[in-house]
Amino acid sequence: MPIIRLLLLHNKLRFNEILGYLKCSPKTLTSRLRSLEQYGLIERNMFKEVPIRVEYSLGERGNQLGEIFERIAQWALNEESLEKNR
């Protein structure tokens, strides 16, 4: 979920940007990104440049998760408010 959260916050990120945030090995990140792409949660956009540039962004299913995260965050804020009023 950290990759999805990052993409929710930043919209588009390159491989090394994600790697810098997560502090994992490139091999692990590549594996996770491929899995998320297969499930349709993220999209991989490759640009024909030298050097090749690849950006990752949320796919349609990933954006749906964003809506769920937003509801969870709102619930947590409501719970925090209720606790303060007790």
C-alpha positions in Angstrom: 0.0 0.0 0.0 2.8 2.5 0.4 3.2 2.8 -3.4 -0.5 3.5 -3.8 -0.4 6.1 -1.0 2.6 7.8 -2.7 0.9 7.9 -6.0 -2.3 9.3 -4.4 -0.1 12.1 -2.9 2.0 12.8 -6.0 -0.1 11.7 -9.0 3.0 10.6 -11.0 6.4 9.3 -9.9 9.4 7.9 -11.6 11.0 4.7 -10.4 13.9 6.3 -8.5 11.5 8.8 -6.8 9.5 5.9 -5.5 12.6 4.0 -4.5 13.8 7.1 -2.6 10.6 7.2 -0.6 10.4 3.5 0.2 14.0 2.6 0.9 13.7 -0.9 -0.5 15.9 -2.7 -3.1 15.3 -2.0 -6.8 14.5 -5.7 -7.3 11.8 -5.6 -4.6 10.3 -2.4 -6.0 10.2 -3.7 -9.6 8.4 -6.8 -8.4 5.8 -4.8 -6.5 5.3 -2.4 -9.3 4.7 -5.2 -11.8 2.2 -6.9 -9.5 0.3 -3.7 -9.0 0.3 -3.1 -12.7 -1.0 -6.6 -13.4 -3.9 -5.9 -11.0 -4.7 -2.7 -12.8 -4.0 -0.6 -9.7 -1.2 1.4 -11.4 -0.2 2.4 -14.9 3.3 2.4 -16.3 4.0 5.1 -18.9 7.2 4.7 -20.9 8.5 7.7 -22.9 10.8 7.0 -25.9 13.6 9.3 -24.8 17.3 8.9 -24.2 17.6 7.8 -21.4 14.2 6.1 -21.3 11.8 7.8 -18.9 9.2 5.7 -17.1 6.4 7.2 -14.9 4.0 5.4 -12.7 0.5 6.7 -11.9 -2.7 5.2 -10.5 -5.0 3.3 -12.7 -8.7 3.3 -12.5 -8.8 0.6 -9.8 -6.1 2.5 -7.8 -8.1 5.7 -7.9 -11.0 3.7 -6.4 -8.8 2.8 -3.5 -8.1 6.5 -3.0 -11.8 7.0 -2.4 -11.7 4.2 0.2 -8.6 5.7 1.9 -10.4 9.1 2.0 -13.4 7.5 3.8 -11.1 5.8 6.3 -9.3 9.1 7.0 -12.6 10.8 7.5 -13.7 8.1 9.9 -10.5 8.4 11.9 -11.0 12.2 12.2 -14.5 11.6 13.4 -13.4 9.1 16.0 -10.6 11.4 17.2 -13.2 14.1 17.6 -15.5 11.8 19.6 -12.6 10.8 21.9 -11.8 14.4 22.6 -15.4 15.1 23.6 -15.6 12.3 26.1 
